[in-house]
Amino acid sequence: MRRLAATASLALALSSAAAGQASADAAPRLSGPVSVVPGVIVSFHAHGFRPGSQLEVVVVPADRPSCCAARIPSSFSVSALGNASLTFRMPSFYRRCLSAAGRCRKVRWRPHERLAVTAFGYLQEATFHASIAL
């Protein structure tokens, strides 16, 4: 009886650990190149998103995420396994908006500038950091 109880508690501990690892693995994440060139096609890979959802992508300068952005004009479908391939032309510029009135100007990426690529879907998002290679 003791052996059965010990085996059952070990099995419970292992299944709890596996469930915890599975939920940690299920968190959305993004991977891709560490450096990108403006105007060139790049490919990022999204994992752990809700199957069947649509992802939008925004690229922002890492040091100015609240004033500036370049939105990628297409959406990407998530597969039944929760993955998506995000292939797009890296924008040559981003928009910098200084007021809520919509007064924005185009700003070209600087060499070696750090950027954040964010993919987001319904109640989920993931960010990957890269830099401009010029």
GUSE-590951 format. One record per atom (N, C-alpha, C): residue number from 1; z, y, x; atom name; residue in three letters; chain. Coordinates in nm, 3 decimals, decimal comma, padded with zeros to 5 digits. Atoms other than C-alpha are relative to their C-alpha. Example, Ala and Ser with C-alpha at 12.3 -4.5 7.8 and 13.67 -1.06 7.14 Angstrom:
2
+------+---------+---------+---------+------+------+-------+
: resi :      zz :      yy :      xx : name : resn : chain :
+------+---------+---------+---------+------+------+-------+
:    1 :  00,000 : -00,119 :  00,089 :    N :  ala :     A :
:    1 :  00,780 : -00,450 :  01,230 :   CA :  ala :     A :
:    1 :  00,000 :  00,120 :  00,090 :    C :  ala :     A :
:    2 : -00,006 : -00,119 : -00,082 :    N :  ser :     A :
:    2 :  00,714 : -00,106 :  01,367 :   CA :  ser :     A :
:    2 :  00,073 :  00,109 : -00,077 :    C :  ser :     A :
+------+---------+---------+---------+------+------+-------+
***
This chain:
134
+------+---------+---------+---------+------+------+-------+
: resi :      zz :      yy :      xx : name : resn : chain :
+------+---------+---------+---------+------+------+-------+
:    1 :  00,000 : -00,119 :  00,082 :    N :  met :     A :
:    1 :  00,000 :  00,000 :  00,000 :   CA :  met :     A :
:    1 :  00,000 :  00,126 :  00,087 :    C :  met :     A :
:    2 : -00,003 : -00,115 : -00,090 :    N :  arg :     A :
:    2 :  00,083 :  00,237 :  00,286 :   CA :  arg :     A :
:    2 : -00,136 :  00,023 :  00,064 :    C :  arg :     A :
:    3 :  00,131 : -00,012 : -00,063 :    N :  arg :     A :
:    3 : -00,248 :  00,163 :  00,451 :   CA :  arg :     A :
:    3 : -00,100 :  00,062 : -00,099 :    C :  arg :     A :
:    4 :  00,088 : -00,055 :  00,102 :    N :  leu :     A :
:    4 : -00,431 :  00,242 :  00,125 :   CA :  leu :     A :
:    4 :  00,027 :  00,149 : -00,018 :    C :  leu :     A :
:    5 : -00,035 : -00,141 :  00,016 :    N :  ala :     A :
:    5 : -00,241 :  00,571 :  00,088 :   CA :  ala :     A :
:    5 : -00,047 :  00,081 :  00,121 :    C :  ala :     A :
:    6 :  00,044 : -00,069 : -00,121 :    N :  ala :     A :
:    6 : -00,316 :  00,666 :  00,451 :   CA :  ala :     A :
:    6 : -00,152 :  00,014 :  00,001 :    C :  ala :     A :
:    7 :  00,146 : -00,004 :  00,005 :    N :  thr :     A :
:    7 : -00,684 :  00,580 :  00,407 :   CA :  thr :     A :
:    7 : -00,047 :  00,103 : -00,103 :    C :  thr :     A :
:    8 :  00,038 : -00,095 :  00,105 :    N :  ala :     A :
:    8 : -00,702 :  00,780 :  00,084 :   CA :  ala :     A :
:    8 :  00,024 :  00,144 :  00,045 :    C :  ala :     A :
:    9 : -00,027 : -00,137 : -00,044 :    N :  ser :     A :
:    9 : -00,539 :  01,087 :  00,240 :   CA :  ser :     A :
:    9 : -00,096 :  00,042 :  00,111 :    C :  ser :     A :
:   10 :  00,097 : -00,029 : -00,104 :    N :  leu :     A :
:   10 : -00,771 :  01,065 :  00,543 :   CA :  leu :     A :
:   10 : -00,136 :  00,031 : -00,063 :    C :  leu :     A :
:   11 :  00,127 : -00,022 :  00,068 :    N :  ala :     A :
:   11 : -01,074 :  01,039 :  00,313 :   CA :  ala :     A :
:   11 :  00,000 :  00,136 : -00,071 :    C :  ala :     A :
:   12 : -00,012 : -00,129 :  00,067 :    N :  leu :     A :
:   12 : -00,950 :  01,341 :  00,114 :   CA :  leu :     A :
:   12 : -00,009 :  00,114 :  00,100 :    C :  leu :     A :
:   13 :  00,005 : -00,104 : -00,103 :    N :  ala :     A :
:   13 : -00,899 :  01,545 :  00,431 :   CA :  ala :     A :
:   13 : -00,141 :  00,016 :  00,054 :    C :  ala :     A :
:   14 :  00,136 : -00,007 : -00,051 :    N :  leu :     A :
:   14 : -01,245 :  01,457 :  00,560 :   CA :  leu :     A :
:   14 : -00,095 :  00,061 : -00,102 :    C :  leu :     A :
:   15 :  00,088 : -00,057 :  00,102 :    N :  ser :     A :
:   15 : -01,413 :  01,539 :  00,230 :   CA :  ser :     A :
:   15 :  00,027 :  00,149 : -00,019 :    C :  ser :     A :
:   16 : -00,032 : -00,143 :  00,009 :    N :  ser :     A :
:   16 : -01,229 :  01,872 :  00,213 :   CA :  ser :     A :
:   16 : -00,061 :  00,076 :  00,116 :    C :  ser :     A :
:   17 :  00,059 : -00,065 : -00,118 :    N :  ala :     A :
:   17 : -01,341 :  01,958 :  00,566 :   CA :  ala :     A :
:   17 : -00,152 :  00,009 : -00,016 :    C :  ala :     A :
:   18 :  00,144 :  00,000 :  00,020 :    N :  ala :     A :
:   18 : -01,699 :  01,861 :  00,481 :   CA :  ala :     A :
:   18 : -00,040 :  00,102 : -00,106 :    C :  ala :     A :
:   19 :  00,030 : -00,098 :  00,104 :    N :  ala :     A :
:   19 : -01,692 :  02,071 :  00,164 :   CA :  ala :     A :
:   19 :  00,014 :  00,141 :  00,053 :    C :  ala :     A :
:   20 : -00,017 : -00,133 : -00,061 :    N :  gly :     A :
:   20 : -01,560 :  02,368 :  00,360 :   CA :  gly :     A :
:   20 : -00,115 :  00,033 :  00,092 :    C :  gly :     A :
:   21 :  00,114 : -00,022 : -00,088 :    N :  gln :     A :
:   21 : -01,836 :  02,327 :  00,617 :   CA :  gln :     A :
:   21 : -00,126 :  00,024 : -00,081 :    C :  gln :     A :
:   22 :  00,118 : -00,019 :  00,084 :    N :  ala :     A :
:   22 : -02,099 :  02,296 :  00,343 :   CA :  ala :     A :
:   22 : -00,004 :  00,138 : -00,060 :    C :  ala :     A :
:   23 :  00,000 : -00,134 :  00,058 :    N :  ser :     A :
:   23 : -01,987 :  02,620 :  00,180 :   CA :  ser :     A :
:   23 : -00,021 :  00,104 :  00,107 :    C :  ser :     A :
:   24 :  00,025 : -00,094 : -00,108 :    N :  ala :     A :
:   24 : -01,986 :  02,794 :  00,518 :   CA :  ala :     A :
:   24 : -00,147 :  00,000 :  00,037 :    C :  ala :     A :
:   25 :  00,142 :  00,009 : -00,031 :    N :  asp :     A :
:   25 : -02,338 :  02,666 :  00,585 :   CA :  asp :     A :
:   25 : -00,085 :  00,062 : -00,110 :    C :  asp :     A :
:   26 :  00,075 : -00,051 :  00,113 :    N :  ala :     A :
:   26 : -02,449 :  02,786 :  00,241 :   CA :  ala :     A :
:   26 : -00,007 :  00,152 : -00,003 :    C :  ala :     A :
:   27 :  00,005 : -00,146 : -00,002 :    N :  ala :     A :
:   27 : -02,385 :  03,154 :  00,323 :   CA :  ala :     A :
:   27 : -00,139 :  00,044 :  00,045 :    C :  ala :     A :
:   28 :  00,134 : -00,045 : -00,038 :    N :  pro :     A :
:   28 : -02,716 :  03,341 :  00,339 :   CA :  pro :     A :
:   28 : -00,003 :  00,051 :  00,145 :    C :  pro :     A :
:   29 :  00,016 : -00,049 : -00,137 :    N :  arg :     A :
:   29 : -02,842 :  03,409 :  00,690 :   CA :  arg :     A :
:   29 : -00,148 :  00,023 :  00,026 :    C :  arg :     A :
:   30 :  00,134 : -00,040 : -00,036 :    N :  leu :     A :
:   30 : -03,150 :  03,554 :  00,853 :   CA :  leu :     A :
:   30 : -00,019 : -00,024 :  00,149 :    C :  leu :     A :
:   31 :  00,029 :  00,018 : -00,142 :    N :  ser :     A :
:   31 : -03,313 :  03,464 :  01,184 :   CA :  ser :     A :
:   31 : -00,140 :  00,054 :  00,027 :    C :  ser :     A :
:   32 :  00,130 : -00,054 : -00,035 :    N :  gly :     A :
:   32 : -03,607 :  03,606 :  01,372 :   CA :  gly :     A :
:   32 : -00,005 :  00,044 :  00,144 :    C :  gly :     A :
:   33 :  00,014 : -00,044 : -00,138 :    N :  pro :     A :
:   33 : -03,731 :  03,766 :  01,693 :   CA :  pro :     A :
:   33 :  00,102 :  00,109 :  00,034 :    C :  pro :     A :
:   34 : -00,099 : -00,100 : -00,042 :    N :  val :     A :
:   34 : -03,487 :  03,977 :  01,894 :   CA :  val :     A :
:   34 : -00,066 :  00,134 :  00,031 :    C :  val :     A :
:   35 :  00,071 : -00,127 : -00,017 :    N :  ser :     A :
:   35 : -03,756 :  04,237 :  01,961 :   CA :  ser :     A :
:   35 : -00,129 : -00,004 : -00,080 :    C :  ser :     A :
:   36 :  00,119 : -00,012 :  00,084 :    N :  val :     A :
:   36 : -04,041 :  04,361 :  01,743 :   CA :  val :     A :
:   36 : -00,081 :  00,120 :  00,045 :    C :  val :     A :
:   37 :  00,090 : -00,109 : -00,034 :    N :  val :     A :
:   37 : -04,342 :  04,588 :  01,790 :   CA :  val :     A :
:   37 : -00,050 :  00,062 : -00,129 :    C :  val :     A :
:   38 :  00,051 : -00,066 :  00,121 :    N :  pro :     A :
:   38 : -04,426 :  04,847 :  01,522 :   CA :  pro :     A :
:   38 : -00,150 : -00,023 : -00,017 :    C :  pro :     A :
:   39 :  00,140 :  00,023 :  00,032 :    N :  gly :     A :
:   39 : -04,757 :  04,772 :  01,350 :   CA :  gly :     A :
:   39 : -00,046 : -00,143 :  00,020 :    C :  gly :     A :
:   40 :  00,036 :  00,140 : -00,026 :    N :  val :     A :
:   40 : -04,755 :  04,404 :  01,452 :   CA :  val :     A :
:   40 :  00,068 : -00,090 : -00,103 :    C :  val :     A :
:   41 : -00,056 :  00,093 :  00,099 :    N :  ile :     A :
:   41 : -04,696 :  04,113 :  01,212 :   CA :  ile :     A :
:   41 :  00,117 : -00,076 :  00,062 :    C :  ile :     A :
:   42 : -00,121 :  00,070 : -00,043 :    N :  val :     A :
:   42 : -04,347 :  03,963 :  01,244 :   CA :  val :     A :
:   42 :  00,038 : -00,101 : -00,107 :    C :  val :     A :
:   43 : -00,044 :  00,102 :  00,094 :    N :  ser :     A :
:   43 : -04,184 :  03,663 :  01,083 :   CA :  ser :     A :
:   43 :  00,149 : -00,025 :  00,017 :    C :  ser :     A :
:   44 : -00,143 :  00,031 :  00,004 :    N :  phe :     A :
:   44 : -03,819 :  03,619 :  00,987 :   CA :  phe :     A :
:   44 :  00,019 : -00,117 : -00,095 :    C :  phe :     A :
:   45 : -00,027 :  00,116 :  00,084 :    N :  his :     A :
:   45 : -03,662 :  03,316 :  00,823 :   CA :  his :     A :
:   45 :  00,135 :  00,017 : -00,067 :    C :  his :     A :
:   46 : -00,122 : -00,012 :  00,079 :    N :  ala :     A :
:   46 : -03,404 :  03,330 :  00,544 :   CA :  ala :     A :
:   46 :  00,047 : -00,140 : -00,038 :    C :  ala :     A :
:   47 : -00,060 :  00,130 :  00,034 :    N :  his :     A :
:   47 : -03,167 :  03,038 :  00,478 :   CA :  his :     A :
:   47 :  00,122 :  00,024 : -00,088 :    C :  his :     A :
:   48 : -00,122 : -00,005 :  00,080 :    N :  gly :     A :
:   48 : -02,897 :  02,975 :  00,219 :   CA :  gly :     A :
:   48 : -00,005 :  00,092 : -00,121 :    C :  gly :     A :
:   49 :  00,012 : -00,084 :  00,119 :    N :  phe :     A :
:   49 : -03,032 :  03,191 : -00,064 :   CA :  phe :     A :
:   49 : -00,017 : -00,088 : -00,124 :    C :  phe :     A :
:   50 :  00,014 :  00,074 :  00,125 :    N :  arg :     A :
:   50 : -03,042 :  03,085 : -00,430 :   CA :  arg :     A :
:   50 : -00,144 : -00,047 : -00,018 :    C :  arg :     A :
:   51 :  00,136 :  00,052 :  00,021 :    N :  pro :     A :
:   51 : -03,343 :  02,857 : -00,491 :   CA :  pro :     A :
:   51 : -00,068 :  00,070 : -00,118 :    C :  pro :     A :
:   52 :  00,077 : -00,062 :  00,107 :    N :  gly :     A :
:   52 : -03,615 :  03,023 : -00,697 :   CA :  gly :     A :
:   52 :  00,014 :  00,151 : -00,007 :    C :  gly :     A :
:   53 : -00,016 : -00,146 :  00,008 :    N :  ser :     A :
:   53 : -03,494 :  03,379 : -00,637 :   CA :  ser :     A :
:   53 : -00,106 :  00,071 :  00,083 :    C :  ser :     A :
:   54 :  00,092 : -00,085 : -00,073 :    N :  gln :     A :
:   54 : -03,701 :  03,665 : -00,499 :   CA :  gln :     A :
:   54 :  00,078 :  00,086 :  00,097 :    C :  gln :     A :
:   55 : -00,068 : -00,081 : -00,101 :    N :  leu :     A :
:   55 : -03,604 :  03,846 : -00,178 :   CA :  leu :     A :
:   55 : -00,080 :  00,127 :  00,026 :    C :  leu :     A :
:   56 :  00,056 : -00,128 : -00,043 :    N :  glu :     A :
:   56 : -03,669 :  04,210 : -00,092 :   CA :  glu :     A :
:   56 :  00,048 :  00,024 :  00,142 :    C :  glu :     A :
:   57 : -00,035 : -00,025 : -00,139 :    N :  val :     A :
:   57 : -03,662 :  04,334 :  00,268 :   CA :  val :     A :
:   57 : -00,002 :  00,150 :  00,028 :    C :  val :     A :
:   58 : -00,011 : -00,138 : -00,044 :    N :  val :     A :
:   58 : -03,550 :  04,666 :  00,413 :   CA :  val :     A :
:   58 :  00,029 :  00,000 :  00,149 :    C :  val :     A :
:   59 : -00,023 : -00,015 : -00,144 :    N :  val :     A :
:   59 : -03,563 :  04,771 :  00,779 :   CA :  val :     A :
:   59 :  00,059 :  00,139 :  00,021 :    C :  val :     A :
:   60 : -00,068 : -00,129 : -00,024 :    N :  val :     A :
:   60 : -03,322 :  05,044 :  00,893 :   CA :  val :     A :
:   60 :  00,038 :  00,013 :  00,147 :    C :  val :     A :
:   61 : -00,055 : -00,018 : -00,135 :    N :  pro :     A :
:   61 : -03,222 :  05,199 :  01,224 :   CA :  pro :     A :
:   61 :  00,147 : -00,041 : -00,003 :    C :  pro :     A :
:   62 : -00,137 :  00,053 :  00,001 :    N :  ala :     A :
:   62 : -02,894 :  05,029 :  01,317 :   CA :  ala :     A :
:   62 :  00,105 :  00,111 :  00,005 :    C :  ala :     A :
:   63 : -00,100 : -00,106 : -00,013 :    N :  asp :     A :
:   63 : -02,722 :  05,358 :  01,398 :   CA :  asp :     A :
:   63 : -00,006 :  00,103 : -00,113 :    C :  asp :     A :
:   64 :  00,011 : -00,092 :  00,113 :    N :  arg :     A :
:   64 : -02,834 :  05,538 :  01,077 :   CA :  arg :     A :
:   64 : -00,035 : -00,073 : -00,130 :    C :  arg :     A :
:   65 :  00,038 :  00,081 :  00,117 :    N :  pro :     A :
:   65 : -02,823 :  05,291 :  00,786 :   CA :  pro :     A :
:   65 :  00,005 :  00,074 : -00,134 :    C :  pro :     A :
:   66 : -00,014 : -00,064 :  00,131 :    N :  ser :     A :
:   66 : -02,735 :  05,542 :  00,514 :   CA :  ser :     A :
:   66 : -00,104 :  00,107 : -00,028 :    C :  ser :     A :
:   67 :  00,096 : -00,108 :  00,025 :    N :  cys :     A :
:   67 : -03,004 :  05,807 :  00,562 :   CA :  cys :     A :
:   67 : -00,145 : -00,045 :  00,009 :    C :  cys :     A :
:   68 :  00,135 :  00,035 : -00,041 :    N :  cys :     A :
:   68 : -03,305 :  05,610 :  00,673 :   CA :  cys :     A :
:   68 : -00,035 : -00,144 : -00,035 :    C :  cys :     A :
:   69 :  00,042 :  00,137 :  00,030 :    N :  ala :     A :
:   69 : -03,509 :  05,307 :  00,575 :   CA :  ala :     A :
:   69 : -00,151 : -00,011 : -00,007 :    C :  ala :     A :
:   70 :  00,139 :  00,036 :  00,026 :    N :  ala :     A :
:   70 : -03,845 :  05,138 :  00,560 :   CA :  ala :     A :
:   70 :  00,006 : -00,123 : -00,089 :    C :  ala :     A :
:   71 :  00,001 :  00,113 :  00,093 :    N :  arg :     A :
:   71 : -03,888 :  04,915 :  00,256 :   CA :  arg :     A :
:   71 : -00,130 : -00,077 :  00,018 :    C :  arg :     A :
:   72 :  00,119 :  00,084 : -00,010 :    N :  ile :     A :
:   72 : -04,127 :  04,623 :  00,292 :   CA :  ile :     A :
:   72 : -00,054 : -00,016 : -00,143 :    C :  ile :     A :
:   73 :  00,052 : -00,009 :  00,137 :    N :  pro :     A :
:   73 : -04,360 :  04,651 : -00,011 :   CA :  pro :     A :
:   73 : -00,030 : -00,132 : -00,071 :    C :  pro :     A :
:   74 :  00,022 :  00,125 :  00,072 :    N :  ser :     A :
:   74 : -04,367 :  04,281 : -00,103 :   CA :  ser :     A :
:   74 :  00,131 : -00,075 : -00,014 :    C :  ser :     A :
:   75 : -00,118 :  00,083 :  00,015 :    N :  ser :     A :
:   75 : -04,115 :  04,028 : -00,225 :   CA :  ser :     A :
:   75 : -00,035 : -00,142 :  00,045 :    C :  ser :     A :
:   76 :  00,019 :  00,132 : -00,058 :    N :  phe :     A :
:   76 : -04,066 :  03,676 : -00,093 :   CA :  phe :     A :
:   76 :  00,075 : -00,103 : -00,085 :    C :  phe :     A :
:   77 : -00,060 :  00,104 :  00,084 :    N :  ser :     A :
:   77 : -03,996 :  03,358 : -00,292 :   CA :  ser :     A :
:   77 :  00,086 : -00,095 :  00,084 :    C :  ser :     A :
:   78 : -00,091 :  00,094 : -00,064 :    N :  val :     A :
:   78 : -03,705 :  03,131 : -00,201 :   CA :  val :     A :
:   78 : -00,035 : -00,141 : -00,049 :    C :  val :     A :
:   79 :  00,036 :  00,138 :  00,035 :    N :  ser :     A :
:   79 : -03,787 :  02,758 : -00,192 :   CA :  ser :     A :
:   79 :  00,115 : -00,071 : -00,070 :    C :  ser :     A :
:   80 : -00,103 :  00,082 :  00,066 :    N :  ala :     A :
:   80 : -03,596 :  02,484 : -00,374 :   CA :  ala :     A :
:   80 :  00,114 : -00,034 :  00,095 :    C :  ala :     A :
:   81 : -00,105 :  00,028 : -00,099 :    N :  leu :     A :
:   81 : -03,402 :  02,428 : -00,050 :   CA :  leu :     A :
:   81 :  00,079 :  00,125 :  00,039 :    C :  leu :     A :
:   82 : -00,072 : -00,124 : -00,030 :    N :  gly :     A :
:   82 : -03,288 :  02,793 : -00,036 :   CA :  gly :     A :
:   82 : -00,054 :  00,076 :  00,119 :    C :  gly :     A :
:   83 :  00,060 : -00,064 : -00,116 :    N :  asn :     A :
:   83 : -03,523 :  02,901 :  00,242 :   CA :  asn :     A :
:   83 : -00,118 :  00,086 : -00,039 :    C :  asn :     A :
:   84 :  00,119 : -00,082 :  00,022 :    N :  ala :     A :
:   84 : -03,792 :  03,167 :  00,266 :   CA :  ala :     A :
:   84 : -00,052 :  00,047 :  00,135 :    C :  ala :     A :
:   85 :  00,065 : -00,055 : -00,118 :    N :  ser :     A :
:   85 : -04,041 :  03,278 :  00,528 :   CA :  ser :     A :
:   85 : -00,038 :  00,143 : -00,034 :    C :  ser :     A :
:   86 :  00,024 : -00,142 :  00,025 :    N :  leu :     A :
:   86 : -04,053 :  03,658 :  00,549 :   CA :  leu :     A :
:   86 : -00,097 :  00,051 :  00,106 :    C :  leu :     A :
:   87 :  00,102 : -00,043 : -00,095 :    N :  thr :     A :
:   87 : -04,379 :  03,752 :  00,719 :   CA :  thr :     A :
:   87 : -00,059 :  00,131 : -00,050 :    C :  thr :     A :
:   88 :  00,049 : -00,132 :  00,038 :    N :  phe :     A :
:   88 : -04,484 :  04,117 :  00,717 :   CA :  phe :     A :
:   88 : -00,037 :  00,079 :  00,125 :    C :  phe :     A :
:   89 :  00,034 : -00,090 : -00,111 :    N :  arg :     A :
:   89 : -04,628 :  04,394 :  00,933 :   CA :  arg :     A :
:   89 :  00,119 :  00,094 :  00,020 :    C :  arg :     A :
:   90 : -00,112 : -00,088 : -00,033 :    N :  met :     A :
:   90 : -04,346 :  04,578 :  01,108 :   CA :  met :     A :
:   90 : -00,043 :  00,145 : -00,021 :    C :  met :     A :
:   91 :  00,038 : -00,140 :  00,026 :    N :  pro :     A :
:   91 : -04,354 :  04,937 :  00,978 :   CA :  pro :     A :
:   91 : -00,002 :  00,082 :  00,129 :    C :  pro :     A :
:   92 :  00,011 : -00,087 : -00,117 :    N :  ser :     A :
:   92 : -04,462 :  05,198 :  01,233 :   CA :  ser :     A :
:   92 :  00,101 :  00,114 : -00,005 :    C :  ser :     A :
:   93 : -00,095 : -00,109 :  00,017 :    N :  phe :     A :
:   93 : -04,210 :  05,444 :  01,093 :   CA :  phe :     A :
:   93 :  00,099 : -00,035 : -00,110 :    C :  phe :     A :
:   94 : -00,093 :  00,009 :  00,112 :    N :  tyr :     A :
:   94 : -03,913 :  05,477 :  00,861 :   CA :  tyr :     A :
:   94 :  00,013 :  00,139 : -00,060 :    C :  tyr :     A :
:   95 : -00,019 : -00,130 :  00,065 :    N :  arg :     A :
:   95 : -03,825 :  05,753 :  00,618 :   CA :  arg :     A :
:   95 :  00,144 :  00,046 :  00,019 :    C :  arg :     A :
:   96 : -00,133 : -00,060 : -00,015 :    N :  arg :     A :
:   96 : -03,534 :  05,985 :  00,687 :   CA :  arg :     A :
:   96 :  00,015 :  00,104 : -00,109 :    C :  arg :     A :
:   97 : -00,024 : -00,088 :  00,114 :    N :  cys :     A :
:   97 : -03,401 :  06,154 :  00,374 :   CA :  cys :     A :
:   97 :  00,133 :  00,072 :  00,020 :    C :  cys :     A :
:   98 : -00,121 : -00,078 : -00,026 :    N :  leu :     A :
:   98 : -03,153 :  06,436 :  00,424 :   CA :  leu :     A :
:   98 :  00,066 :  00,051 : -00,126 :    C :  leu :     A :
:   99 : -00,061 : -00,049 :  00,124 :    N :  ser :     A :
:   99 : -03,093 :  06,523 :  00,060 :   CA :  ser :     A :
:   99 : -00,034 : -00,095 : -00,114 :    C :  ser :     A :
:  100 :  00,023 :  00,084 :  00,118 :    N :  ala :     A :
:  100 : -03,075 :  06,356 : -00,278 :   CA :  ala :     A :
:  100 : -00,124 :  00,046 : -00,076 :    C :  ala :     A :
:  101 :  00,117 : -00,053 :  00,069 :    N :  ala :     A :
:  101 : -03,369 :  06,572 : -00,389 :   CA :  ala :     A :
:  101 : -00,128 : -00,073 :  00,040 :    C :  ala :     A :
:  102 :  00,115 :  00,079 : -00,038 :    N :  gly :     A :
:  102 : -03,602 :  06,326 : -00,218 :   CA :  gly :     A :
:  102 : -00,083 :  00,062 :  00,111 :    C :  gly :     A :
:  103 :  00,073 : -00,062 : -00,112 :    N :  arg :     A :
:  103 : -03,703 :  06,546 :  00,074 :   CA :  arg :     A :
:  103 :  00,014 : -00,093 :  00,121 :    C :  arg :     A :
:  104 : -00,003 :  00,100 : -00,107 :    N :  cys :     A :
:  104 : -03,791 :  06,276 :  00,326 :   CA :  cys :     A :
:  104 : -00,112 :  00,029 :  00,099 :    C :  cys :     A :
:  105 :  00,105 : -00,013 : -00,100 :    N :  arg :     A :
:  105 : -03,985 :  06,278 :  00,649 :   CA :  arg :     A :
:  105 : -00,016 : -00,133 :  00,073 :    C :  arg :     A :
:  106 :  00,028 :  00,122 : -00,075 :    N :  lys :     A :
:  106 : -04,149 :  06,000 :  00,848 :   CA :  lys :     A :
:  106 :  00,050 :  00,017 :  00,143 :    C :  lys :     A :
:  107 : -00,050 :  00,000 : -00,138 :    N :  val :     A :
:  107 : -03,984 :  05,912 :  01,179 :   CA :  val :     A :
:  107 : -00,052 : -00,126 :  00,068 :    C :  val :     A :
:  108 :  00,049 :  00,116 : -00,075 :    N :  arg :     A :
:  108 : -04,150 :  05,687 :  01,435 :   CA :  arg :     A :
:  108 :  00,116 : -00,067 :  00,073 :    C :  arg :     A :
:  109 : -00,100 :  00,074 : -00,075 :    N :  trp :     A :
:  109 : -03,943 :  05,413 :  01,598 :   CA :  trp :     A :
:  109 : -00,003 :  00,042 :  00,146 :    C :  trp :     A :
:  110 : -00,009 : -00,032 : -00,144 :    N :  arg :     A :
:  110 : -03,821 :  05,492 :  01,950 :   CA :  arg :     A :
:  110 :  00,004 : -00,131 :  00,079 :    C :  arg :     A :
:  111 : -00,009 :  00,121 : -00,083 :    N :  pro :     A :
:  111 : -03,857 :  05,242 :  02,236 :   CA :  pro :     A :
:  111 :  00,145 : -00,046 :  00,015 :    C :  pro :     A :
:  112 : -00,131 :  00,065 : -00,014 :    N :  his :     A :
:  112 : -03,559 :  05,003 :  02,252 :   CA :  his :     A :
:  112 :  00,100 :  00,037 : -00,110 :    C :  his :     A :
:  113 : -00,090 : -00,035 :  00,111 :    N :  glu :     A :
:  113 : -03,415 :  05,142 :  01,927 :   CA :  glu :     A :
:  113 :  00,046 : -00,127 : -00,071 :    C :  glu :     A :
:  114 : -00,055 :  00,115 :  00,072 :    N :  arg :     A :
:  114 : -03,185 :  04,891 :  01,752 :   CA :  arg :     A :
:  114 : -00,030 :  00,018 : -00,148 :    C :  arg :     A :
:  115 :  00,027 : -00,005 :  00,143 :    N :  leu :     A :
:  115 : -03,272 :  04,804 :  01,394 :   CA :  leu :     A :
:  115 :  00,066 : -00,118 : -00,069 :    C :  leu :     A :
:  116 : -00,056 :  00,106 :  00,084 :    N :  ala :     A :
:  116 : -03,132 :  04,596 :  01,113 :   CA :  ala :     A :
:  116 : -00,102 : -00,036 : -00,106 :    C :  ala :     A :
:  117 :  00,089 :  00,052 :  00,103 :    N :  val :     A :
:  117 : -03,355 :  04,380 :  00,895 :   CA :  val :     A :
:  117 :  00,090 : -00,069 : -00,103 :    C :  val :     A :
:  118 : -00,085 :  00,056 :  00,106 :    N :  thr :     A :
:  118 : -03,186 :  04,303 :  00,564 :   CA :  thr :     A :
:  118 : -00,087 : -00,059 : -00,110 :    C :  thr :     A :
:  119 :  00,064 :  00,066 :  00,113 :    N :  ala :     A :
:  119 : -03,310 :  04,053 :  00,306 :   CA :  ala :     A :
:  119 :  00,105 : -00,012 : -00,109 :    C :  ala :     A :
:  120 : -00,096 :  00,010 :  00,109 :    N :  phe :     A :
:  120 : -03,146 :  04,069 : -00,033 :   CA :  phe :     A :
:  120 : -00,065 : -00,052 : -00,127 :    C :  phe :     A :
:  121 :  00,040 :  00,055 :  00,129 :    N :  gly :     A :
:  121 : -03,171 :  03,883 : -00,359 :   CA :  gly :     A :
:  121 :  00,114 :  00,027 : -00,098 :    C :  gly :     A :
:  122 : -00,103 : -00,020 :  00,102 :    N :  tyr :     A :
:  122 : -02,952 :  03,858 : -00,668 :   CA :  tyr :     A :
:  122 :  00,138 : -00,035 :  00,057 :    C :  tyr :     A :
:  123 : -00,138 :  00,012 : -00,049 :    N :  leu :     A :
:  123 : -02,591 :  03,911 : -00,544 :   CA :  leu :     A :
:  123 :  00,012 : -00,066 :  00,137 :    C :  leu :     A :
:  124 : -00,003 :  00,059 : -00,134 :    N :  gln :     A :
:  124 : -02,681 :  03,788 : -00,193 :   CA :  gln :     A :
:  124 : -00,078 :  00,088 :  00,096 :    C :  gln :     A :
:  125 :  00,076 : -00,068 : -00,103 :    N :  glu :     A :
:  125 : -02,789 :  03,950 :  00,129 :   CA :  glu :     A :
:  125 :  00,035 : -00,054 :  00,137 :    C :  glu :     A :
:  126 : -00,022 :  00,042 : -00,138 :    N :  ala :     A :
:  126 : -02,823 :  03,873 :  00,498 :   CA :  ala :     A :
:  126 : -00,071 :  00,101 :  00,090 :    C :  ala :     A :
:  127 :  00,055 : -00,098 : -00,094 :    N :  thr :     A :
:  127 : -02,890 :  04,100 :  00,798 :   CA :  thr :     A :
:  127 : -00,017 : -00,063 :  00,137 :    C :  thr :     A :
:  128 :  00,029 :  00,046 : -00,137 :    N :  phe :     A :
:  128 : -03,043 :  04,032 :  01,138 :   CA :  phe :     A :
:  128 : -00,031 :  00,124 :  00,082 :    C :  phe :     A :
:  129 :  00,022 : -00,114 : -00,087 :    N :  his :     A :
:  129 : -03,043 :  04,278 :  01,428 :   CA :  his :     A :
:  129 : -00,103 : -00,032 :  00,108 :    C :  his :     A :
:  130 :  00,105 :  00,013 : -00,101 :    N :  ala :     A :
:  130 : -03,336 :  04,331 :  01,663 :   CA :  ala :     A :
:  130 : -00,016 :  00,137 :  00,066 :    C :  ala :     A :
:  131 :  00,028 : -00,129 : -00,063 :    N :  ser :     A :
:  131 : -03,477 :  04,607 :  01,880 :   CA :  ser :     A :
:  131 : -00,151 :  00,019 :  00,010 :    C :  ser :     A :
:  132 :  00,140 : -00,035 : -00,013 :    N :  ile :     A :
:  132 : -03,807 :  04,787 :  01,919 :   CA :  ile :     A :
:  132 : -00,044 : -00,027 :  00,144 :    C :  ile :     A :
:  133 :  00,056 :  00,028 : -00,133 :    N :  ala :     A :
:  133 : -04,018 :  04,660 :  02,211 :   CA :  ala :     A :
:  133 : -00,128 :  00,079 :  00,013 :    C :  ala :     A :
:  134 :  00,122 : -00,081 : -00,022 :    N :  leu :     A :
:  134 : -04,263 :  04,928 :  02,318 :   CA :  leu :     A :
:  134 : -00,029 :  00,013 :  00,146 :    C :  leu :     A :
+------+---------+---------+---------+------+------+-------+
***
